[in-house]
Amino acid sequence: MRNVEFRIWRGDGKGGDFRTYTTGIDDGMVVLDAVHKIQAEQANDLAVRWNCKAGKCGSCSAEINGLPRLMCMTRMNSLPLDEPVTIEPMHSFPPIKDLVTDVSWNYEVKKRIKPFKPRKPDAADGTWRMQQADVDRVQEFRKCIECFLCQDVCHVLREHTKHDEFIGPRFFVYTAALEMHPLDTEDRVPDLKETDGIGYCNITTCCRQVCPEHITITENAIIPLKERVVDRYFDPLTRLFRMFK
């Protein structure tokens, strides 16, 4: 066991600051273990959200040494322990208390995205015919655990606070899963352009880099959605066709 110093943000929506704690770390521990140890031994009122401790619920999202990560999937031996380990709440959402943020905005965004609308069955028995490649294309997007780390790292939300104009990478992934589904018939392209703010994304790939499920957010979801918007609204031949139509 070795003693490690932690700087943990303590406060609420009115303000706060970092407090320093020192605790012993054993082999195999993750950051969430250390936070729980500090909570049990030194700071009983420390607020931290968590659930599965297996990297599948997305609850324990935080910023560790400035990088959005899951606390339960960040091993202590992967961090430089000769300097304080800094833990703070996600920056893109309002703080509730300590490491817990209010992520309810994300669920309100999800409600306004047009839901799945299947086409009529292809056969009299009520079944559909699909190519396996089309089915496989959307499976990647279903791995999302809604940890909202991609939302946190996105500069449009984090630095420019465009929450009223931009749905963020998580919901571009959700929209892509619907738009690219081989049975879906709903049209979300106008919403992507007018209300979802896809034009704000400048494809820096920062969202992909922090995704714990390794979803190829930028290349497989956002860029194809951008292409659909460009093809419909900005391609000169398409615009000419629409004028005559």
C-alpha positions, 0 to 999 in steps of 0.5 A: 500500500502507498499513500496517494494525495487527491484533490477532490472538488467539493461544492454545489451550484453556488460554488466550491473549491478543491479539498485535499485528501490522502489515503492508502492505495492497494494494487488493483484499485480504481479511482472509484475505490479510492473515492469510496475509501475517502468517503468512508474514512474522511468525508462521509458527506462526499457526494458521488454517483455510481451504480454498476462499477463495471463500466456499463451504467455510465453513472460515475462520469467525472474528470480525472486529471482534466480528462473526462473518464469513468471513475470505475474504469480508471485504474490507479496504476494508470495515473501519475501517483507522484503528484495529486490526483485531481477529481472534479465533476463534468464541466458541461452540466450544472453541479448538484453537489461535489462530483454529482452533476445534473444531466437531466438536459440530456433526457429532455433532448432525447425526448424531442428526437423523432422516434423510430418509424418502421416501414410496412412489412415486406411479406404477408406474414408481417416480416421484413427483409434486410441486408445483414450489412445494413443491420450491422451498421447500426449495432455499434451505436447501440453500445452507448451507455449514456455516460455523457463523457462525449457531451462533456468534452465537446467544446460546443457544449463545454466552452460555448454552452450552446445547449439550446442550439446543439444536441451533442455527440451522444444524440447524433449517435442516437439519431444515426442509429435511427436514420441508418436503420434499414426499416426506419422511414422517418425524416430527421435531416431537417431537424439536424440542420435547423434545430439540432445544430449539426453544423456547429460540430467541426469534427475534432474527434474529441468525443470519440477519444473519450468514449469508453465503449470505443464508438466511432462517433465522428467518422461513423455517425456525425460525418454521415449525418453531415453528408445527408444535410449537405446533400439535401441543402447545399449540393448545387444539383440538388438545389437546382432540382428542388427549384424546378420541382 
